[in-house]
Amino acid sequence: MSNPFAGQSIESARRALAAQLRSSGLDEAELDARLLLGAALGLDLTGLIVQSARTKGRFVLVTGDGDPEADKMKAVADLGFRRDRFNNVTLLLVPGIAQATPEASTLEQALALLEASASTNAAPHSKYPQRQN
């Protein structure tokens, strides 16, 4: 008997299983698919969500290059997200600010990075890009 889910990502397999359960008339097909797939893989619901976020999620962390906590933010990006195999993580270092809210143009750049990686499903941009002035 062949496996209909072979070669699929966890997210694709979950969607396919949910569609099969829905077509069988189950009311909670999405939840049931998550729980069944999680049990088969030894993951709880949180584990499934994290697994999907590693490949599908997009994250932009913003900090100032003068922020005394900037090294901690770099550690979060490198030792938190990247070491845990999150694919789409960008740390945006804003020149000339410390612990202040960045300008609207910086936040727009962060949103543009998110939108660009969503449309291309791209890998992260350069490790620590500087804000364009």
C-alpha positions in Angstrom: 0.0 0.0 0.0 1.5 3.3 -1.0 1.6 6.3 1.3 -0.5 9.2 -0.1 1.5 11.7 2.1 5.0 10.6 1.0 7.2 13.4 -0.1 4.9 16.1 1.3 5.8 18.7 3.9 4.1 18.4 7.2 1.9 21.4 6.3 0.9 19.9 2.9 0.1 16.5 4.5 -2.0 18.2 7.2 -4.0 20.1 4.5 -4.5 16.9 2.5 -5.6 15.0 5.5 -8.0 17.7 6.6 -9.5 17.7 3.1 -10.0 13.9 3.3 -11.6 14.2 6.8 -13.8 17.1 5.7 -15.0 15.1 2.6 -15.9 12.3 5.0 -18.2 14.7 6.8 -16.2 15.4 10.0 -17.2 18.7 11.6 -13.7 19.4 13.1 -11.6 18.2 10.2 -8.8 20.8 10.7 -8.4 20.1 14.3 -8.6 16.4 13.9 -6.0 16.5 11.1 -3.6 18.5 13.3 -4.1 16.1 16.2 -3.7 12.9 14.1 -0.7 14.2 12.3 0.8 15.4 15.6 0.3 12.0 17.2 1.8 10.2 14.2 4.9 12.4 14.3 5.2 12.6 18.1 4.4 16.3 18.1 1.8 18.2 20.0 -0.2 21.0 18.4 2.5 23.6 19.4 5.1 21.4 17.8 3.2 21.3 14.6 2.8 25.1 14.6 6.5 25.6 15.2 7.4 23.1 12.5 5.3 25.0 10.0 6.7 28.4 11.2 10.3 27.2 10.6 9.7 27.0 6.9 6.6 29.2 6.2 7.0 31.9 8.9 8.7 35.3 8.1 10.3 37.3 10.9 12.0 40.7 10.9 13.5 41.9 14.1 14.3 45.6 14.4 16.8 47.2 16.7 19.1 50.2 16.7 22.8 49.9 16.2 23.3 52.1 19.3 21.0 50.0 21.4 22.9 48.6 24.4 20.7 45.4 24.0 21.5 45.0 20.3 23.8 42.1 21.0 20.9 40.3 22.8 18.7 40.9 19.7 21.4 39.4 17.5 21.6 36.4 19.8 17.8 36.0 19.6 18.1 36.0 15.8 21.2 33.7 15.6 20.9 31.4 18.7 17.1 31.4 18.9 15.6 31.5 15.4 18.4 30.5 13.1 19.9 27.8 15.3 16.4 26.3 15.7 16.2 26.1 11.9 13.8 29.0 11.2 14.4 29.8 7.5 13.1 33.4 7.1 14.7 35.6 9.7 16.1 39.1 9.2 17.6 41.4 11.8 17.3 45.0 10.7 19.9 47.2 12.4 18.8 50.9 12.3 21.7 53.3 12.3 21.7 56.1 14.8 19.1 55.0 17.2 19.4 53.4 20.6 16.3 52.3 22.4 13.8 54.4 20.6 10.9 53.7 18.2 12.3 53.6 14.7 11.0 56.0 12.0 8.0 55.0 10.0 10.3 54.5 6.9 12.2 51.8 8.9 9.0 50.0 9.8 7.9 50.2 6.2 11.2 48.6 5.1 10.6 45.8 7.7 7.1 45.3 6.2 8.6 45.3 2.7 11.1 42.6 3.7 8.2 40.5 5.0 6.2 41.0 1.9 9.1 40.2 -0.4 9.9 37.0 1.4 6.3 36.0 1.3 5.9 36.6 -2.5 9.1 34.7 -3.3 9.2 32.4 -0.3 12.8 33.6 -0.2 15.5 32.7 2.3 16.5 35.4 4.7 18.1 38.6 3.4 21.6 39.5 4.4 22.4 38.7 8.0 22.3 42.2 9.4 21.1 44.7 6.7 21.4 48.4 7.4 18.4 50.6 6.9 18.5 52.4 3.6 18.3 56.2 4.0 
